[in-house]
């Protein structure tokens, strides 16, 4: 196979062994990387080998760069704060706080695969298996970050740690009667925000609360989500149905703010407390702001909308994500199978009698 810019190519009888051909500091290296692995994995292994070569790792172990977990954590959080969304940054902070309980005072070279596994098991014993997975993923990203910046040279110890299996959750969504109870427990502008969440599928925190009236075209009945606020980083336009359109028309007549959902002319920053209190008054259980997107997707699918269109309307990055939202309600399934009931089947005569059966051997 021809060599690409990364110097990787396949060799061997079955062309399944990756080799690396590269010149570093005037010396040419031709090294086997691995068999039966993907190019992505091979690139990661090459990065480790290159770091080892640059630092003269062979036989000079004491010269390998290392740093403390606290220093790596500080640098990683600084990078994350500017590179990730605020909510993601807070999640990273929470995970690293937990990780500090196990690795504070250690150097990165002192954090072994066994110690990472020990942390994972201790979190599982505390009933936080899913959270343990998130913490291990953040730790893996931290090591990759330090390797990439040259703060640490060595293998990533998290690579050998297997995550806990997570059961697929049953997605909660609102029935029409639940939606009615819920929105009538809210005051404006939060009532319209919830309606827009259900009927337009916007992410409440990042896409809903950042909406400005310039993003709403009431004449053309369109809502625009700016790429800067969309999770997948892509601009999308959502048609407004009658319910969402009427709610926004009514809201616009009562506000002077440039933001659609504002209080004292300032945009809301959070709505979770008001949201939860309204759920309690409406006697709704297991409902979070993200349930509104579940409702949006589920209703589209139950109405016969194809998954590709659902993906575009909701701004999901890939079709696999939409498949998770394409579940159908039990009542919808019941209606579906009812259509093939015997009394409606043209293949069976209404005058069908049992004694007309012919026994087959």
Number of C-alpha atoms within 10 A of each C-alpha: 8 8 13 9 7 11 17 23 20 20 14 10 7 7 12 15 18 23 22 22 17 17 11 11 7 7 7 10 15 12 14 17 20 18 15 10 12 12 14 9 12 21 17 14 16 21 16 16 19 17 20 19 14 12 16 13 17 8 7 10 11 8 11 18 17 19 16 18 22 17 12 20 21 12 15 20 18 12 13 18 16 10 11 13 13 13 12 13 18 15 14 23 19 12 20 23 14 17 21 14 10 17 19 14 12 14 16 24 18 15 17 15 15 13 15 19 18 13 19 24 16 14 18 16 9 9 11 13 19 15 16 23 20 15 24 23 17 20 21 16 15 23 25 17 17 21 20 14 10 14 18 23 27 18 18 22 20 24 12 12 15 11 16 14 9 9 7 7 7 9 15 18 24 20 11 11 8 14 18 13 16 22 19 12 17 20 11 16 19 20 19 24 23 24 21 25 24 26 24 24 25 28 23 21 17 18 19 21 22 19 23 18 16 11 16 20 14 16 8 9 15 16 24 19 24 16 13 12 19 17 15 12 13 14 14 15 17 19 17 20 13 10 12 21 23 14 17 20 13 12 17 16 8 10 16 11 16 15 19 27 26 21 14 9 13 12 17 18 12 11 13 12 9 14 19 16 13 19 21 14 13 18 11 16 10 9 15 15 17 18 19 26 24 23 23 23 29 24 23 19 20 15 10 8 13 12 18 12 14 22 19 16 19 19 23 17 14 12 14 11 11 23 14 15 24 19 17 12 13 9 8 12 12 10 10 11 9 12 11 11 9 12 12 12 11 9 8 10 11 11 6 9 8 7 6 7 8 7 5 4 3
